[in-house]
Every structure is written in C-alpha cells, then in structure tokens.
Amino acid sequence: MTVRELLSGSGLPDHEARRLLAHALGRRPASFTDLLVADDVAELYGSLVKRRLSGEPLQYIEGTVQFGPIELLADRRALVPRPETEELWEMVAAMLVDRSPEHIVDLCTGSGNLALALKHEFPHAVVHGTDTSSDALDLAASNGARLGLHVEWSHGDLFDALSPGLIGNVDVIVANPPYIAEREFADLPIDVRDHEPRAALVAGPTGDELLRRIAADATSWLKPGGLVACEIAATRATAAAILFSHYDAVVQADGAGRPRFVVGRSVSN
Ligand SMILES: C[S@@+](CC[C@H](N)C(=O)[O-])C[C@H]1O[C@@H](n2cnc3c(N)ncnc32)[C@H](O)[C@@H]1O
C-alpha cells in the first residue's frame, strides 16, 4: 500500500495517523505520496492504528513523550505527563531561579517528569521523587537512568516516603497528585479511564483528599519561606485555595486561562 492509502484509510485524525506511520517507518513519511510502504511496515502500522482506535494514548504507543527539556519513556505504568504539568514545572523553575535550591521534593512523581525536569534545571539540588506505585517508580528510575539525571526515588504514601532528616529542610515541594473524585471517574475520556492507572487519577470521594493532606503536612517539611506548588482540578480551585490558605497561596491559571495550580510559601515556621 502507499503512504497516501495508509494515511487516509486509518480512521484516525490525520496528525495521529502520520505520527503512527512515522513510528512504524522510523522516520517522518513524506506527505500524502504514492510511495509504496513495505508489507511488514504496513502491518506494524495497522497494529498501532488498532491500538489507538481502542483508545490507548498515542504516547503509550509511541513509547515516549516530551516534557519541557527532557524526553521521557511513557507506558501504562504511569500517567502520561500533560502539557499543563509542564506549565507547573516552568512556573516553579522560574520562581526558584535565584534561590539555588538544595532539596526539592516531587510527591506523586509518576513517570518522574517533574522531578527529572527540575533536576535538569537545578543540577546541584538533591531531588526526591515519591510514589505509592512501584510500577511508576520503576518507570521513573528508567527515565532518570536514560537521561543521566540522579533523583532519589522512594516508595510510600506522600511524606511517609521521605527521610525524617528532610523535615524543615526542603526548599520546594511540587505535586501533581490524583485529584479526580470517585463519581467523576466514569465520565473521563476512554483514553484516560481505560488506559491510565486509576490510582494516578482518583483521590477519593471528594477528589481533594491528597491535596488536603499535602496542605496539612507540607509546612513541617519546608524551610521557612519554602515553596509548595500543586496541580489542581479547575473545578475545585476555590476549595484548593482554602486548603492552602495558611501558605498565603494563590491560584494560578494555565495557558488556557483555567485555574490549575495552587502556589504558596511556608509562612508558619
Ligand atoms: C496524577 S499522577 C501524576 C504523575 C506525574 N507527577 C505527572 O505529573 O504526570 C499521580 C501519581 O500519584 C501517585 N499516588 C497516588 N496516591 C499516592 C499517595 N498516597 N502517595 C504518593 N503517591 C501517590 C500515583 O501512583 C500516580 O503516579
């Protein structure tokens, strides 16, 4: 079959079909041409299209995703890093630029995206990434090894994963925790609901469970004036601002103008 036939007959949006054909070919195909594609490549492409049509995220199929300055491995062990989380990284990196952070903590690290992008930006900092999922931590560790970036990965429930020696010594805590309420899960797009880990998405009955615990405990781990910055659900931004009110927190919008981040400072110790 030709490139033109393969692209037009996939049933996928054109840009997705092109990406999958590029993946199968190992290079970007020339636009709609009558170039013949080898049978084995066409077969591989067909199997990739099938996976995508079943809702599997494009990034899992391609196996990689770009996050700020770094390329990460992506598979079903962890959430696909999102563009808005990249905005969280950018915002935190900009706030830290004159501060030479010593200890950075990324709670709920997943693929390690925030931890690794922060390590990339602040190579002298000791960066700690924690998660309750061993699968996610395995992926994060592979990402770190592949990028040559050293992060201390630790398994456990939020702050329980950290060494008590860090209490009062952390410059910044970032987190993109699960923040979906149980009742919202069924309404998520199929790509997300049926393919990404449920534990990465659902926080509990209200969706605020993890954020509430981070807000309660972050202050004792932060240095005075240390930063806490979390991704939040746009629909519960007011609740998040209240949870973090003792950090003089502000809610920040993402590039689309939706309130997606809460950012504050430790003012109480
Ligand atoms: C929304 S995903 C975020 C992953 C990654 N930081 C990102 O931005 O793509 C949330 C992550 O939190 C982890 N998680 C869920 N409950 C946790 C808990 N109690 N303590 C630590 N990590 C938890 C999940 O395994 C998942 O990897």
Ligand as a Chemical Component Dictionary entry (heavy atoms), coordinates in Angstrom:
data_LIG
# 
_chem_comp.id                   LIG 
_chem_comp.type                 NON-POLYMER 
_chem_comp.pdbx_formal_charge   0 
_chem_comp.three_letter_code    LIG 
# 
loop_
_chem_comp_atom.comp_id 
_chem_comp_atom.atom_id 
_chem_comp_atom.alt_atom_id 
_chem_comp_atom.type_symbol 
_chem_comp_atom.charge 
_chem_comp_atom.model_Cartn_x 
_chem_comp_atom.model_Cartn_y 
_chem_comp_atom.model_Cartn_z 
_chem_comp_atom.pdbx_ordinal 
LIG C1  C1  C 0  -1.752 12.442 38.604 1  
LIG S1  S1  S 1  -0.447 11.236 38.696 2  
LIG C2  C2  C 0  0.912  12.340 38.436 3  
LIG C3  C3  C 0  2.138  11.699 37.923 4  
LIG C4  C4  C 0  3.224  12.695 37.485 5  
LIG N1  N1  N 0  3.700  13.505 38.591 6  
LIG C5  C5  C 0  2.726  13.597 36.377 7  
LIG O1  O1  O 0  2.692  14.824 36.545 8  
LIG O2  O2  O -1 2.391  13.089 35.297 9  
LIG C6  C6  C 0  -0.418 10.916 40.412 10 
LIG C7  C7  C 0  0.609  9.918  40.928 11 
LIG O3  O3  O 0  0.416  9.843  42.350 12 
LIG C8  C8  C 0  0.624  8.516  42.787 13 
LIG N2  N2  N 0  -0.058 8.383  44.096 14 
LIG C9  C9  C 0  -1.360 8.125  44.341 15 
LIG N3  N3  N 0  -1.597 8.141  45.675 16 
LIG C10 C10 C 0  -0.412 8.443  46.270 17 
LIG C11 C11 C 0  -0.011 8.617  47.627 18 
LIG N4  N4  N 0  -0.881 8.478  48.628 19 
LIG N5  N5  N 0  1.285  8.921  47.887 20 
LIG C12 C12 C 0  2.177  9.052  46.846 21 
LIG N6  N6  N 0  1.858  8.891  45.548 22 
LIG C13 C13 C 0  0.576  8.591  45.273 23 
LIG C14 C14 C 0  0.078  7.660  41.669 24 
LIG O4  O4  O 0  0.633  6.379  41.698 25 
LIG C15 C15 C 0  0.496  8.497  40.439 26 
LIG O5  O5  O 0  1.741  8.066  39.952 27 
# 
loop_
_chem_comp_bond.comp_id 
_chem_comp_bond.atom_id_1 
_chem_comp_bond.atom_id_2 
_chem_comp_bond.value_order 
_chem_comp_bond.pdbx_ordinal 
LIG C1  S1  SING 1  
LIG S1  C2  SING 2  
LIG S1  C6  SING 3  
LIG C2  C3  SING 4  
LIG C3  C4  SING 5  
LIG C4  N1  SING 6  
LIG C4  C5  SING 7  
LIG C5  O1  DOUB 8  
LIG C5  O2  SING 9  
LIG C6  C7  SING 10 
LIG C7  O3  SING 11 
LIG C7  C15 SING 12 
LIG O3  C8  SING 13 
LIG C8  N2  SING 14 
LIG C8  C14 SING 15 
LIG N2  C9  SING 16 
LIG N2  C13 SING 17 
LIG C9  N3  DOUB 18 
LIG N3  C10 SING 19 
LIG C10 C11 SING 20 
LIG C10 C13 DOUB 21 
LIG C11 N4  SING 22 
LIG C11 N5  DOUB 23 
LIG N5  C12 SING 24 
LIG C12 N6  DOUB 25 
LIG N6  C13 SING 26 
LIG C14 O4  SING 27 
LIG C14 C15 SING 28 
LIG C15 O5  SING 29 
# 
